[in-house]
Amino acid sequence: MTLNSNLNWKPSAILTNLQHRARLLTATRKFFKQRGVLEVETPILSHSGNPDPNIQSFITAGKNEMYLRTSPEFPLKRLLAAGYGDCYELGKVFRQEESGQFHNPEFTMLEWYRENYSWQEVAAEVVDLIYFLASKVKQQHIRQWPLNWVSYQELFNNVTGLDPFSASPTEFAVLAKKHQLHSPEHLQHDEWLDFIMSMIIQPGLPRDGITIVHDFPASQAALAMLNPKNRETALRFEIYLGQQELANGYQELTNAAELEQRFLGDNQKRKKQNLPAVSLDQHLITAQKQGLPECAGVALGFDRLVMTLTDCQQIANCISFDSSRA
C-alpha cells in the first residue's frame, strides 16, 4: 500500500514522530486522570459556529448546513453549566487557514476547564503538563528552561518602546518600517497589535524558555472576563514554548448578557470585514443564563506541542497526513 506520493516524505522519520505522538497522547490522558479531570467527547458538527472574525469555519454543503467545530469550547462550557465539573477534550478541530509550517486546516486541540480555578492556576497547570510530557520523550531539560510571567503591556513596551494601549497607527507604521516589514494597509488598532506581536515580538522570545503573557487588552478579551482592577485589560493569557505559541486561556466570562453582546459584536465586525455572519450558539447562551460556575480554561495546540517535544520543524511531519495528503 502506497501511503504517499510526495518524494520529500521520509517514512522512517514520520514513523518515529508518530510513535512519540502516540506516547504523548497516552501520557496526556494519564495526566488528567491523575488530577481527576473527566475526558469527554463533544459534537464535531454543530448548528452554530464561532463568530470570532479571526476564525473561519468550514460549513457543510446541502440542505441542512452545519459548522465543523473550530474548538470544543462551547459544548464544554455547557457541560460545566450542567454540573459535570472539571472536564477536558482531546480531539480534532477545523479552521479555514492556509497550510504551513505550523498550520493545518485539521488539527488536534486539547482544551480543559477547571471550576473555581484562577487563570494563574490553569496557566501553571499547562506548565505542569509540558514538564510531564517532556519527560516521556526524553526532553527533561525543558524543566530547566526559564519560566517568565509578563504582562502584555510590559512585553510590548520592552520590545518596541511603545504602549500597546495608547500608541497611534502612525507609530505602529514607523515601527514596522524600522523592522523592514511590509504591513497591510489600513490596519485597525487591534490588527496592528496582532501584526507586531507575530512579526516582531514573538520571534524575539527566548528559544529555550517558557513565556506566559497575560492581561491582554480588553479589546482582545474574546470570552475572557475583564480585569476588575483594570478594565483596560482582560484576564486572558497565552503561553509560548520557546518561540512557538502553544496555548490560549481565560478566566472565563460567566455573564450571559455580556456573552451575547460579545457574540453580536463579533458578527458586526464580520459584517464590516465582508465576512458572513455566523449562527450564534443559543444553547451556550441558555446554559450560561442558567449558571456557568466560576472557572478558568485553556486551549492548547497539541500538534505544536508534539512538534516542540520531538524537535520536528513541520507540522506535516508529526501527523499521519497533512491536508496536502488527506
C-alpha positions as CSV (number, residue, x, y, z in Angstrom):
1,M,0.0,0.0,0.0
2,T,1.4,3.4,-1.0
3,L,0.9,5.9,1.8
4,N,2.2,9.0,0.0
5,S,3.4,10.2,-3.4
6,N,5.4,13.1,-2.1
7,L,9.0,12.4,-2.8
8,N,10.1,14.5,0.1
9,W,8.2,12.4,2.6
10,K,10.5,10.3,4.9
11,P,8.6,7.3,6.2
12,S,11.1,6.4,8.9
13,A,11.2,9.9,10.4
14,I,7.4,10.1,10.3
15,L,7.1,6.8,12.0
16,T,9.4,7.9,14.8
17,N,7.4,11.1,15.3
18,L,4.1,9.2,15.2
19,Q,5.4,6.8,17.9
20,H,6.3,9.8,20.1
21,R,2.9,11.3,19.3
22,A,1.1,8.1,20.5
23,R,3.2,8.1,23.7
24,L,2.3,11.8,24.3
25,L,-1.5,11.1,23.7
26,T,-1.4,8.3,26.3
27,A,0.5,10.4,28.7
28,T,-1.8,13.4,28.4
29,R,-4.8,11.2,29.3
30,K,-2.8,9.8,32.3
31,F,-2.0,13.4,33.4
32,F,-5.7,14.4,33.6
33,K,-6.8,11.1,35.1
34,Q,-4.4,11.6,37.9
35,R,-5.9,15.0,38.5
36,G,-9.5,13.9,38.4
37,V,-10.4,15.7,35.2
38,L,-13.1,13.9,33.2
39,E,-12.4,13.2,29.5
40,V,-15.5,13.9,27.3
41,E,-16.4,13.9,23.7
42,T,-18.5,16.7,22.2
43,P,-20.0,17.1,18.7
44,I,-17.7,17.9,15.8
45,L,-20.7,19.2,13.8
46,S,-22.8,22.0,15.2
47,H,-25.8,24.1,14.1
48,S,-23.9,27.2,15.4
49,G,-20.4,28.5,14.8
50,N,-17.7,30.7,16.3
51,P,-18.4,34.3,15.4
52,D,-14.8,35.4,16.1
53,P,-13.8,37.4,12.9
54,N,-10.3,36.0,13.1
55,I,-11.5,32.4,12.8
56,Q,-13.2,31.0,9.7
57,S,-15.3,27.8,9.9
58,F,-15.8,25.0,7.4
59,I,-19.5,24.7,6.6
60,T,-21.1,21.5,5.2
61,A,-22.9,21.6,1.9
62,G,-26.5,20.6,1.4
63,K,-29.9,21.4,2.7
64,N,-29.0,21.4,6.4
65,E,-25.8,23.4,6.7
66,M,-23.7,22.7,9.8
67,Y,-20.4,24.0,11.1
68,L,-17.3,21.9,11.7
69,R,-16.2,23.0,15.1
70,T,-13.2,25.3,15.5
71,S,-12.9,24.4,19.2
72,P,-14.9,22.3,21.7
73,E,-15.2,25.4,23.9
74,F,-18.9,26.0,23.7
75,P,-20.1,22.4,24.4
76,L,-17.5,22.0,27.2
77,K,-19.0,25.1,28.9
78,R,-22.5,23.7,28.5
79,L,-21.3,20.6,30.4
80,L,-19.8,22.8,33.1
81,A,-23.1,24.6,33.4
82,A,-24.9,21.3,33.7
83,G,-22.8,20.3,36.6
84,Y,-20.3,17.9,35.1
85,G,-17.4,19.5,36.8
86,D,-13.8,19.7,35.6
87,C,-13.5,18.2,32.1
88,Y,-11.3,18.1,29.0
89,E,-11.4,17.1,25.4
90,L,-8.5,15.9,23.2
91,G,-9.7,15.8,19.6
92,K,-9.9,17.2,16.1
93,V,-10.9,20.8,15.2
94,F,-11.1,22.5,11.9
95,R,-10.3,26.0,10.7
96,Q,-10.1,27.5,7.2
97,E,-6.5,28.7,7.2
98,E,-3.6,28.1,4.9
99,S,-1.4,25.1,5.5
100,G,2.1,25.9,6.5
101,Q,5.0,25.1,8.9
102,F,2.7,25.4,12.0
103,H,-0.8,25.2,10.5
104,N,-3.0,22.6,9.1
105,P,-6.8,23.1,8.5
106,E,-7.5,19.9,10.5
107,F,-5.6,19.7,13.8
108,T,-5.7,18.3,17.3
109,M,-6.7,20.6,20.2
110,L,-6.5,19.9,23.9
111,E,-8.9,22.0,25.9
112,W,-9.9,21.9,29.5
113,Y,-11.8,23.7,32.2
114,R,-11.4,23.9,36.0
115,E,-14.1,25.1,38.4
116,N,-13.0,27.6,41.0
117,Y,-9.6,27.9,39.5
118,S,-7.9,31.2,38.7
119,W,-6.3,31.7,35.3
120,Q,-3.0,31.7,37.1
121,E,-3.6,28.2,38.4
122,V,-4.7,26.9,34.9
123,A,-1.6,28.5,33.3
124,A,0.6,26.8,35.9
125,E,-1.2,23.5,35.1
126,V,-0.2,24.0,31.4
127,V,3.4,24.2,32.5
128,D,3.0,21.1,34.7
129,L,1.6,19.3,31.6
130,I,4.6,20.4,29.5
131,Y,7.0,19.1,32.1
132,F,5.2,15.8,32.4
133,L,5.0,15.2,28.7
134,A,8.6,16.3,28.1
135,S,9.7,13.5,30.5
136,K,8.0,10.9,28.3
137,V,10.1,11.7,25.3
138,K,13.4,12.3,27.0
139,Q,13.2,16.1,26.9
140,Q,13.6,16.6,30.7
141,H,15.9,19.6,30.1
142,I,12.8,21.7,29.3
143,R,12.1,21.7,33.1
144,Q,15.3,23.8,33.4
145,W,14.1,26.4,30.9
146,P,13.4,29.8,32.5
147,L,9.7,30.5,33.1
148,N,8.7,34.1,32.6
149,W,5.4,35.6,33.5
150,V,5.0,39.0,31.8
151,S,2.0,41.3,31.1
152,Y,1.1,42.1,27.5
153,Q,1.7,45.8,28.1
154,E,5.2,45.2,29.7
155,L,6.3,42.8,27.0
156,F,5.1,45.1,24.2
157,N,6.8,48.1,25.7
158,N,10.0,46.3,26.5
159,V,10.4,45.1,22.9
160,T,9.0,48.0,20.9
161,G,9.2,51.0,23.2
162,L,5.5,51.6,22.5
163,D,2.5,51.4,24.8
164,P,0.0,49.0,23.1
165,F,-2.9,50.8,24.7
166,S,-2.1,54.4,23.6
167,A,0.3,54.2,20.6
168,S,-1.1,55.5,17.3
169,P,-1.3,53.8,13.9
170,T,1.4,56.1,12.7
171,E,3.7,55.0,15.5
172,F,3.0,51.4,14.6
173,A,3.7,52.0,10.9
174,V,7.0,53.7,11.8
175,L,7.9,50.7,13.9
176,A,7.1,48.2,11.1
177,K,9.2,50.3,8.7
178,K,12.1,50.3,11.1
179,H,12.0,46.5,11.1
180,Q,11.7,46.5,7.3
181,L,8.3,44.9,7.5
182,H,5.7,45.4,4.8
183,S,2.4,45.8,6.7
184,P,-1.1,45.6,5.1
185,E,-2.8,48.9,4.5
186,H,-5.5,50.4,6.7
187,L,-4.9,48.2,9.8
188,Q,-7.1,48.9,12.8
189,H,-5.6,49.2,16.3
190,D,-6.0,45.5,17.2
191,E,-4.8,44.4,13.8
192,W,-1.6,46.4,14.4
193,L,-1.2,44.7,17.8
194,D,-1.6,41.3,16.3
195,F,0.8,42.1,13.4
196,I,3.5,43.4,15.7
197,M,3.1,40.6,18.2
198,S,3.5,37.9,15.5
199,M,6.2,39.7,13.3
200,I,8.3,41.4,15.9
201,I,7.7,40.3,19.5
202,Q,7.1,36.5,19.1
203,P,10.3,35.9,17.0
204,G,12.3,37.6,19.8
205,L,11.1,35.4,22.6
206,P,13.8,33.1,24.1
207,R,14.1,29.8,22.2
208,D,14.9,27.9,25.4
209,G,12.2,29.4,27.7
210,I,8.5,29.3,28.6
211,T,6.8,32.7,28.4
212,I,3.3,33.4,29.9
213,V,1.9,36.6,28.5
214,H,-1.1,37.9,30.5
215,D,-3.5,40.8,30.9
216,F,-4.3,41.3,27.2
217,P,-6.0,44.4,26.0
218,A,-9.8,44.4,26.8
219,S,-10.4,44.7,23.0
220,Q,-8.9,41.3,22.7
221,A,-10.8,39.7,25.6
222,A,-12.6,37.1,23.4
223,L,-14.6,35.2,26.1
224,A,-12.4,36.2,29.0
225,M,-13.5,38.3,31.9
226,L,-12.4,41.9,32.0
227,N,-9.9,42.6,34.8
228,P,-11.9,44.1,37.7
229,K,-8.7,46.0,38.8
230,N,-8.1,47.5,35.4
231,R,-10.9,47.5,32.8
232,E,-8.5,48.2,30.0
233,T,-7.2,44.6,30.3
234,A,-8.8,41.2,30.2
235,L,-8.0,38.1,32.2
236,R,-6.5,36.3,29.2
237,F,-3.2,34.6,28.8
238,E,-1.1,33.0,26.1
239,I,1.8,30.5,26.6
240,Y,4.8,30.3,24.4
241,L,7.0,27.3,24.4
242,G,10.2,28.7,23.1
243,Q,9.0,31.0,20.2
244,Q,6.0,28.8,19.5
245,E,2.5,30.0,20.5
246,L,1.1,27.0,22.3
247,A,-1.9,27.8,24.4
248,N,-4.6,30.5,24.9
249,G,-6.6,30.7,28.1
250,Y,-9.1,32.8,30.1
251,Q,-10.6,33.5,33.4
252,E,-13.9,32.6,31.8
253,L,-16.7,35.1,31.2
254,T,-19.8,33.9,33.1
255,N,-22.2,36.7,32.5
256,A,-24.7,35.5,29.8
257,A,-25.9,39.0,28.8
258,E,-22.3,40.1,28.2
259,L,-21.6,36.8,26.3
260,E,-24.5,37.5,23.9
261,Q,-23.3,41.1,23.4
262,R,-19.8,40.0,22.5
263,F,-21.2,37.4,20.1
264,L,-23.3,40.1,18.4
265,G,-20.3,42.5,18.4
266,D,-18.2,39.8,16.6
267,N,-20.9,39.4,14.0
268,Q,-20.9,43.1,13.4
269,K,-17.1,43.0,12.9
270,R,-17.5,40.2,10.5
271,K,-20.0,42.3,8.5
272,K,-17.6,45.2,8.3
273,Q,-14.9,42.8,7.0
274,N,-17.3,41.4,4.4
275,L,-17.4,38.0,6.2
276,P,-20.6,36.0,6.5
277,A,-22.4,36.3,9.8
278,V,-22.4,33.1,12.0
279,S,-25.3,31.5,13.6
280,L,-24.9,32.1,17.3
281,D,-24.8,29.3,19.9
282,Q,-28.1,29.7,21.6
283,H,-27.6,26.5,23.6
284,L,-24.5,28.1,25.2
285,I,-26.3,31.4,25.9
286,T,-29.1,29.5,27.6
287,A,-26.7,27.3,29.6
288,Q,-24.9,30.4,30.7
289,K,-28.1,32.1,31.8
290,Q,-28.8,29.0,33.9
291,G,-25.4,29.4,35.5
292,L,-21.8,28.8,34.4
293,P,-19.7,28.3,37.5
294,E,-16.6,30.4,38.1
295,C,-13.9,28.7,36.1
296,A,-10.8,29.1,34.1
297,G,-10.0,27.2,30.9
298,V,-7.3,26.9,28.2
299,A,-7.0,25.6,24.7
300,L,-3.7,24.0,23.6
301,G,-2.4,23.1,20.2
302,F,-1.4,19.5,20.7
303,D,0.3,19.2,17.3
304,R,2.5,22.2,18.1
305,L,3.4,20.7,21.5
306,V,4.4,17.4,19.7
307,M,6.5,19.5,17.3
308,T,8.4,21.1,20.1
309,L,8.9,18.0,22.2
310,T,10.1,16.0,19.2
311,D,12.2,18.7,17.6
312,C,10.0,18.5,14.5
313,Q,10.2,21.5,12.2
314,Q,7.0,21.0,10.2
315,I,3.5,20.1,11.5
316,A,3.1,17.8,8.5
317,N,5.9,15.6,9.9
318,C,4.2,14.9,13.2
319,I,0.8,14.0,12.0
320,S,-0.1,11.0,9.8
321,F,-1.3,13.0,6.8
322,D,-1.4,16.8,6.4
323,S,-4.1,18.4,4.2
324,S,-2.0,18.0,1.0
325,R,-2.0,14.2,1.5
326,A,-5.5,13.8,3.0
